């Protein structure tokens, strides 16, 4: 999986008040919502919700299919935080031998590897190669075709 459109987060992004109902959505039948919920006065600021550390955050547009089984698809936007120390299990953005990639950071036996979600791609053992971690993926923004 390679990246396109590296976009820095603004240090002080403007707040955009979007309607944000108090009710949580369920994926099953849950009856009718209360009519009073229409009068809840909450808003949602996407920067506040997804950008925890603006000075250390950047956005990345994904290309490729290696992370699709983990919910990261071609065209998705990743919210990446450079201030988070990567640990096994994290999905990271890294420069490996001069190529930017998104993989899950794993410890397999005694070897650290970068692993795809798609089994068609072999793990990349981090032995005798240059790897620089750019940040940890905090969120994935996925748009549905309408």
Contact map, one row per residue, 1 for C-alpha under 8 A:
11100000000000000000000000000000000000000000000000000000000001111110000000000000000000000000000000001110000000000000000000000000000000000000000000
11110000000000000000000000000000000000000000000000000000000001110000000000000000000000000000000000111100000000000000000000000000000000000000000000
11111100000000000000000000000000000000000000000000000000000111100000000000000000000000000000000000011100000000000000000000000000000000000000000000
01111100000000000000000000000000000000000000000000000000000111100000000000000000000000000000000000000000000000000000000000000000000000000000000000
00111110000000000000000000000000000000000000000000000000000110000000000000000000000000000000000000000000000000000000000000000000000000000000000000
00111111000000000000000000000000000000000000000000000000011110000000000000000000000000000000000000000000000000000000000000000000000000000000000000
00001111100000000000000000000000000000000000000000000000011100000000000000000000000000000000000000000000000000000000000000000000000000000000000000
00000111110000000000000000000000000000000000000000000000111000000000000000000000000000000000000000000000000000000000000000000000000000000000000000
00000011111010000000000000000000000000000000000000000111111000000000000000000000000000000000000000000000000000000000000000000000000000000000000000
00000001111110000000000000000000000000000000000000000110000000000000000000000000000000000000000000000000000000000000000000000000000000000000000000
00000000111110000000000000000000000000000000000000000110000000000000000000000000000000000000000000000000000000000000000000000000000000000000000000
00000000011111000000000000000000000000000000000000000100000000000000000000000000000000000000000000000000000000000000000000000000000000000000000000
00000000111111100000000000000000000000000000001000000000000000000000000000000000000000000000000000000000000000000000000000000000000000000000000000
00000000000111110000000000000000000000000000000000000000000000000000000000000000000000000000000000000000000000000000000000000000000000000000000000
00000000000011111000000000000000000000000000101000000000000000000000000000000000000000000000000000000000000000000000000000000000000000000000000000
00000000000001111100000000000000000000000001110000000000000000000000000000000000000000000000000000000000000000000000000000000000000000000000000000
00000000000000111110000000000000000000000011100000000000000000000000000000000000000000000000000000000000000000000000000000000000000000000000000000
00000000000000011111000000000000000000000011100000000000000000000000000000000000000000000000000000000000000000000000000000000000000000000000000000
00000000000000001111100000000000000000001111000000000000000000000000000000000000000000000000000000000000000000000000000000000000000000000000000000
00000000000000000111110000000000000000000111000000000000000000000000000000000000000000000000000000000000000000000000000000000000000000000000000000
00000000000000000011111100000000000011011110000000000000000000000000000000000000000000000000000000000000000000000000000000000000000000000000000000
00000000000000000001111100000000000010010100000000000000000000000000000000000000000000000000000000000000000000000000000000000000000000000000000000
00000000000000000000111110000000000010000000000000000000000000000000000000000000000000000000000000000000000000000000000000000000000000000000000000
00000000000000000000111111000000000000000000000000000000000000000000000000000000000000000000000000000000000000000000000000000000000000000000000000
00000000000000000000001111100000000000000000000000000000000000000000000000000000000000000000000000000000000000000000000000000000000000000000000000
00000000000000000000000111111100000000000000000000000000000000000000000000000000000000000000000000000000000000000000000000000000000000000000000000
00000000000000000000000011111000000000000000000000000000000000000000000000000000000000000000000000000000000000000000000000000000000000000000000000
00000000000000000000000001111100000000000000000000000000000000000000000000000000000000000000000000000000000000000000000000000000000000000000000000
00000000000000000000000001111110000000000000000000000000000000000000000000000000000000000000000000000000000000000000000000000000000000000000000000
00000000000000000000000001011111000000000000000000000000000000000000000000000000000000000000000000000000000000000000000000000000000000000000000000
00000000000000000000000000001111100000000000000000000000000000000000000000000000000000000000000000000000000000000000000000000000000000000000000000
00000000000000000000000000000111110000000000000000000000000000000000000000000000000000000000000000000000000000000000000000000000000000000000000000
00000000000000000000000000000011111010000000000000000000000000000000000000000000000000000000000000000000000000000000000000000000000000000000000000
00000000000000000000000000000001111110000000000000000000000000000000000000000000000000000000000000000000000000000000000000000000000000000000000000
00000000000000000000000000000000111111000000000000000000000000000000000000000000000000000000000000000000000000000000000000000000000000000000000000
00000000000000000000000000000000011111110000000000000000000000000000000000000000000000000000000000000000000000000000000000000000000000000000000000
00000000000000000000111000000000111111110000000000000000000000000000000000000000000000000000000000000000000000000000000000000000000000000000000000
00000000000000000000100000000000001111110000000000000000000000000000000000000000000000000000000000000000000000000000000000000000000000000000000000
00000000000000000000000000000000000111111000000000000000000000000000000000000000000000000000000000000000000000000000000000000000000000000000000000
00000000000000000000110000000000000111111100000000000000000000000000000000000000000000000000000000000000000000000000000000000000000000000000000000
00000000000000000010100000000000000000111110000000000000000000000000000000000000000000000000000000000000000000000000000000000000000000000000000000
00000000000000000011110000000000000000011111000000000000000000000000000000000000000000000000000000000000000000000000000000000000000000000000000000
00000000000000001111100000000000000000001111100000000000000000000000000000000000000000000000000000000000000000000000000000000000000000000000000000
00000000000000011111000000000000000000000111110010000000000000000000000000000000000000000000000000000000000000000000000000000000000000000000000000
00000000000000111100000000000000000000000011111110000000000000000000000000000000000000000000000000000000000000000000000000000000000000000000000000
00000000000000010000000000000000000000000001111111100000000000000000000000000000000000000000000000000000000000000000000000000000000000000000000000
00000000000010100000000000000000000000000000111111110000000000000000000000000000000000000000000000000000000000000000000000000000000000000000000000
00000000000000000000000000000000000000000000111111110000000000000000000000000000000000000000000000000000000000000000000000000000000000000000000000
00000000000000000000000000000000000000000001111111110000000000000000000000000000000000000000000000000000000000000000000000000000000000000000000000
00000000000000000000000000000000000000000000011111110000000000000000000000000010000000000000000000000000000000000000000000000000000000000110000000
00000000000000000000000000000000000000000000011111111100100000000000000000000010000000000000000000000000000000000000000000000000000000000000000000
00000000000000000000000000000000000000000000001111111100100000000000000000000000000000000000000000000000000000000000000000000000000000000000000000
00000000000000000000000000000000000000000000000000111111100000000000000000000000101000000000000000000000000000000000000000000000000000000000000000
00000000111100000000000000000000000000000000000000111111110000000000000000000000000000000000000000000000000000000000000000000000000000000000000000
00000000111000000000000000000000000000000000000000001111100000000000000000000000000000000000000000000000000000000000000000000000000000000000000000
00000000100000000000000000000000000000000000000000001111110000000000000000000000111000000000000000000000000000000000000000000000000000000000000000
00000001100000000000000000000000000000000000000000111111111000000000000000000011111000000000000000000000000000000000000000000000000000000000000000
00000111100000000000000000000000000000000000000000000101111100000000000000000011100000000000000000000000000000000000000000000000000000000000000000
00000111100000000000000000000000000000000000000000000000111110000000000000001111000000000000000000000000000000000000000000000000000000000000000000
00111110000000000000000000000000000000000000000000000000011111000000000000001111000000000000000000000000000000000000000000000000000000000000000000
00111100000000000000000000000000000000000000000000000000001111100000000001111100000000000000000000000000000000000000000000000000000000000000000000
11110000000000000000000000000000000000000000000000000000000111110000000111111100000000000000000000000000000000000000000000000000000000000000000000
11110000000000000000000000000000000000000000000000000000000011111000000011100000000000000000000000000000000000000000000000000000000000000000000000
11000000000000000000000000000000000000000000000000000000000001111110000011000000000000000000000000000000000000000000000000000000000000000000000000
10000000000000000000000000000000000000000000000000000000000000111111000111000000000000000000000000000000000000000000010000000000000000000000000000
10000000000000000000000000000000000000000000000000000000000000011111100000000000000000000000000000000000000000000001110110000000000000000000000000
10000000000000000000000000000000000000000000000000000000000000011111111110000000000000000000000000000110000000000001110000000000000000000000000000
00000000000000000000000000000000000000000000000000000000000000001111111111000000000000000000000000000000000000000000110000000000000000000000000000
00000000000000000000000000000000000000000000000000000000000000000111111100000000000000000000000000000000000000000000110000000000000000000000000000
00000000000000000000000000000000000000000000000000000000000000000011111100000000000000000000000000000000000000000000100000000000000000000000000000
00000000000000000000000000000000000000000000000000000000000000000011111110000000000000000000000000000000000000000000000000000000000000000000000000
00000000000000000000000000000000000000000000000000000000000001001011111111010000000000000000000000000000000000000000000000000000000000000001010000
00000000000000000000000000000000000000000000000000000000000001111011001111110000000000000000000000000000000000000000000000000000000000000000010000
00000000000000000000000000000000000000000000000000000000000011111001000111110000000000000000000000000000000000000000000000000000000000000000000000
00000000000000000000000000000000000000000000000000000000000011100000000011111000000000000000000000000000000000000000000000000000000000000000010000
00000000000000000000000000000000000000000000000000000000000011000000000111111100000000000000000000000000000000000000000000000000000000000001111000
00000000000000000000000000000000000000000000000000000000001111000000000000111110000000000000000000000000000000000000000000000000000000000001110000
00000000000000000000000000000000000000000000000000000000001111000000000000011111000000000000000000000000000000000000000000000000000000001111100000
00000000000000000000000000000000000000000000000001100000111100000000000000001111100000000000000000000000000000000000000000000000000000001111100000
00000000000000000000000000000000000000000000000000000000111100000000000000000111110000000000100000000000000000000000000000000000000000111110000000
00000000000000000000000000000000000000000000000000001001110000000000000000000011111100000000000000000000000000000000000000000000000000111100000000
00000000000000000000000000000000000000000000000000000001100000000000000000000001111110000000000000000000000000000000000000000000000001110000000000
00000000000000000000000000000000000000000000000000001001100000000000000000000000111110000000000000000000000000000000000000000000000000100000000000
00000000000000000000000000000000000000000000000000000000000000000000000000000000111111000000000000000000000000000000000000000000000000110000000000
00000000000000000000000000000000000000000000000000000000000000000000000000000000011111100000000000000000000000000000000000000000000000110000000000
00000000000000000000000000000000000000000000000000000000000000000000000000000000000111110101000000000000100000000000000000000000000010110000000000
00000000000000000000000000000000000000000000000000000000000000000000000000000000000011111100000000000000110000000000000000000000000000000000000000
00000000000000000000000000000000000000000000000000000000000000000000000000000000000001111100000000000001111000000000000000000000000000000000000000
00000000000000000000000000000000000000000000000000000000000000000000000000000000000000111110000000000001110000000000000000000000000000000000000000
00000000000000000000000000000000000000000000000000000000000000000000000000000000000001111111000000000001110000000000000000000000000000011000000000
00000000000000000000000000000000000000000000000000000000000000000000000000000000000000001111100000000111100000000000000000000000000000011000000000
00000000000000000000000000000000000000000000000000000000000000000000000000000000000001000111110000000111100000000000000000000000000011111000000000
00000000000000000000000000000000000000000000000000000000000000000000000000000001000000000011111000011110000000000000000000000000000011111000000000
00000000000000000000000000000000000000000000000000000000000000000000000000000000000000000001111100011110000000000000000000000000001111100000000000
00000000000000000000000000000000000000000000000000000000000000000000000000000000000000000000111111111000000000000000000000000000011111000000000000
00000000000000000000000000000000000000000000000000000000000000000000000000000000000000000000011111111000000000000000000000000000111100000000000000
00000000000000000000000000000000000000000000000000000000000000000000000000000000000000000000001111100000000000000000000000000000111000000000000000
00000000000000000000000000000000000000000000000000000000000000000000000000000000000000000000001111110000000000000000000000000000000000000000000000
01000000000000000000000000000000000000000000000000000000000000000000000000000000000000000000001111111000000000000000000000000000000000000000000000
01100000000000000000000000000000000000000000000000000000000000000000000000000000000000000000111101111100000000000000000000000000000000000000000000
11100000000000000000000000000000000000000000000000000000000000000000000000000000000000000000111100111110000000000000000000000000000000000000000000
11100000000000000000000000000000000000000000000000000000000000000010000000000000000000000011110000011111000000000000000000000000000000000000000000
10000000000000000000000000000000000000000000000000000000000000000010000000000000000000000011110000001111100000000111100000000000000000000000000000
00000000000000000000000000000000000000000000000000000000000000000000000000000000000000011111000000000111110000000111100000000000000000000000000000
00000000000000000000000000000000000000000000000000000000000000000000000000000000000001111111000000000011111000011110000000000000000000000000000000
00000000000000000000000000000000000000000000000000000000000000000000000000000000000000111100000000000001111100011110000000000000000000000000000000
00000000000000000000000000000000000000000000000000000000000000000000000000000000000000010000000000000000111111111000000000000000000000000000000000
00000000000000000000000000000000000000000000000000000000000000000000000000000000000000000000000000000000011111111000000000000000000000000000000000
00000000000000000000000000000000000000000000000000000000000000000000000000000000000000000000000000000000001111100000000000000000000000000000000000
00000000000000000000000000000000000000000000000000000000000000000000000000000000000000000000000000000000001111110000000000000000000000000000000000
00000000000000000000000000000000000000000000000000000000000000000000000000000000000000000000000000000000001111111000000000001110000000000000000000
00000000000000000000000000000000000000000000000000000000000000000000000000000000000000000000000000000000111101111100000000001110000000000000000000
00000000000000000000000000000000000000000000000000000000000000000000000000000000000000000000000000000000111100111110000000111100000000000000000000
00000000000000000000000000000000000000000000000000000000000000000000000000000000000000000000000000000011110000011111000000111100000000000000000000
00000000000000000000000000000000000000000000000000000000000000000000000000000000000000000000000000000011110000001111100011110000000000000000000000
00000000000000000000000000000000000000000000000000000000000000000110000000000000000000000000000000000011000000000111111011100000000000000000000000
00000000000000000000000000000000000000000000000000000000000000000111110000000000000000000000000000000011000000000011111000000000000000000000000000
00000000000000000000000000000000000000000000000000000000000000001111100000000000000000000000000000000000000000000001111110000000000000000000000000
00000000000000000000000000000000000000000000000000000000000000000000000000000000000000000000000000000000000000000001111111000000000000000000000000
00000000000000000000000000000000000000000000000000000000000000000100000000000000000000000000000000000000000000000000011111000000000000000000000000
00000000000000000000000000000000000000000000000000000000000000000100000000000000000000000000000000000000000000000011011111100000000000000000000000
00000000000000000000000000000000000000000000000000000000000000000000000000000000000000000000000000000000000000000011001111110000000000000000000000
00000000000000000000000000000000000000000000000000000000000000000000000000000000000000000000000000000000000000001111000011111000000000000000000000
00000000000000000000000000000000000000000000000000000000000000000000000000000000000000000000000000000000000000001110000001111100000000000000000000
00000000000000000000000000000000000000000000000000000000000000000000000000000000000000000000000000000000000000111100000000111110000000000000000000
00000000000000000000000000000000000000000000000000000000000000000000000000000000000000000000000000000000000000111100000000011111111000000000000000
00000000000000000000000000000000000000000000000000000000000000000000000000000000000000000000000000000000000000110000000000001111100000000000000000
00000000000000000000000000000000000000000000000000000000000000000000000000000000000000000000000000000000000000000000000000000111110000000000000000
00000000000000000000000000000000000000000000000000000000000000000000000000000000000000000000000110000000000000000000000000000111111000000000000000
00000000000000000000000000000000000000000000000000000000000000000000000000000000000000000000001110000000000000000000000000000101111100000000000000
00000000000000000000000000000000000000000000000000000000000000000000000000000000000000000000011110000000000000000000000000000100111110000000000000
00000000000000000000000000000000000000000000000000000000000000000000000000000000000000000000011100000000000000000000000000000000011111000000000000
00000000000000000000000000000000000000000000000000000000000000000000000000000000000001000001111000000000000000000000000000000000001111100000000000
00000000000000000000000000000000000000000000000000000000000000000000000000000000010000000001111000000000000000000000000000000000000111110000000000
00000000000000000000000000000000000000000000000000000000000000000000000000000001111111000001110000000000000000000000000000000000000011111000000000
00000000000000000000000000000000000000000000000000000000000000000000000000000001110111000111100000000000000000000000000000000000000001111100000000
00000000000000000000000000000000000000000000000000000000000000000000000000000111100000000111100000000000000000000000000000000000000000111111000000
00000000000000000000000000000000000000000000000001000000000000000000000000000111100000000000000000000000000000000000000000000000000000011111000000
00000000000000000000000000000000000000000000000001000000000000000000000000000111000000000000000000000000000000000000000000000000000000001111100000
00000000000000000000000000000000000000000000000000000000000000000000000100011110000000000000000000000000000000000000000000000000000000001111110000
00000000000000000000000000000000000000000000000000000000000000000000000000011110000000000000000000000000000000000000000000000000000000000011111000
00000000000000000000000000000000000000000000000000000000000000000000000110111000000000000000000000000000000000000000000000000000000000000001111100
00000000000000000000000000000000000000000000000000000000000000000000000000010000000000000000000000000000000000000000000000000000000000000000111110
00000000000000000000000000000000000000000000000000000000000000000000000000000000000000000000000000000000000000000000000000000000000000000000011111
00000000000000000000000000000000000000000000000000000000000000000000000000000000000000000000000000000000000000000000000000000000000000000000001111
00000000000000000000000000000000000000000000000000000000000000000000000000000000000000000000000000000000000000000000000000000000000000000000000111
